[in-house]
């Protein structure tokens, strides 16, 4: 009897141990993986490794992005989800319990956001930062060269004749350096507004180097990226410069027509830029000796900005250049265009005590002397000479 009892006890004990062992490996893991677009992520390899024992299960998600793993011992696991095709891999710890079903869900978009950028993204970011630094270095160098070129232009106005050649040579070199630096900066510009700004500065450098067609093209690219009144002014100024430099009359007129159209757009976007635009056209035409043609843009400039004394002075000069003499018997009279005296007076009133006002006053005095006509008899001419 005792022997039977011992055998029975041994059998019951073994059965209990088997039950405990079975319970330890009866965990169930239900998983689902959602891709970065919020859709079920199929064909993901899921590796489930027990942190204590090293035991590893490997399974793949189905078309619904789901997987199931049975017979798991309770404990802490590292779940690694991988998809070589998408270069995706993500690991995290997960506790598996044998007392209940374990629900695991991975949202790739949320997981990547929480884990921070990948090594590839960090590298890409660093490359972009280095490109920006390089772009900014070239841009700053271009700005510095343009500032030096502008200073030399100011010096040239008052420099002795024997120094002008050396100063102009230095200025030409500075302008070309600016062109080179802004060209390099443009290649690294990414942000739309920054890119447009670089193109506009390259346009100014091209203008400084007297490359007017290139300058107009650069300003047009700035406009294509981010239209602005100042960019249209740059475009118009260089179209006008190109027109003034052209030896083909038709090509020249076409360039001035393009310049006028650009000024209209500048005014629409920014009246202040528009005033500068029309003034620049007036300057180019005046320098070219086309005083009659300069009247219209200068009238538009003074309309857009009636407080610009220099524009009024230039308008007065353009009108004066079109004065026509008329012989009436022994007297020469002059047909002075309407608004000429008013233009000079505006310049005087707006900038009293300045060189602009003095030039306007001298011109106005000359107009007043002409308004009464001149005696052209022989005696009057001899008297005038004496």
HELIX and SHEET records of a PDB file:
HELIX    1   1 UNK A    2  UNK A   24  1                                  23    
HELIX    2   2 UNK A   84  UNK A   86  5                                   3    
HELIX    3   3 UNK A  108  UNK A  115  1                                   8    
HELIX    4   4 UNK A  119  UNK A  158  1                                  40    
HELIX    5   5 UNK A  161  UNK A  188  1                                  28    
HELIX    6   6 UNK A  192  UNK A  208  1                                  17    
HELIX    7   7 UNK A  212  UNK A  225  1                                  14    
HELIX    8   8 UNK A  229  UNK A  245  1                                  17    
HELIX    9   9 UNK A  249  UNK A  269  1                                  21    
HELIX   10  10 UNK A  271  UNK A  287  1                                  17    
HELIX   11  11 UNK A  291  UNK A  304  1                                  14    
HELIX   12  12 UNK A  309  UNK A  320  1                                  12    
HELIX   13  13 UNK A  340  UNK A  350  1                                  11    
HELIX   14  14 UNK A  355  UNK A  371  1                                  17    
HELIX   15  15 UNK A  378  UNK A  385  1                                   8    
SHEET    1   A 3 UNK A  66  UNK A  72  0                                        
SHEET    2   A 3 UNK A  27  UNK A  34 -1                                        
SHEET    3   A 3 UNK A 101  UNK A 107  1                                        
SHEET    1   B 4 UNK A  56  UNK A  60  0                                        
SHEET    2   B 4 UNK A  45  UNK A  50 -1                                        
SHEET    3   B 4 UNK A  75  UNK A  83 -1                                        
SHEET    4   B 4 UNK A  88  UNK A  96 -1                                        
SHEET    1   C 3 UNK A 324  UNK A 328  0                                        
SHEET    2   C 3 UNK A 331  UNK A 335 -1                                        
SHEET    3   C 3 UNK A 374  UNK A 375 -1                                        
END                                                                             
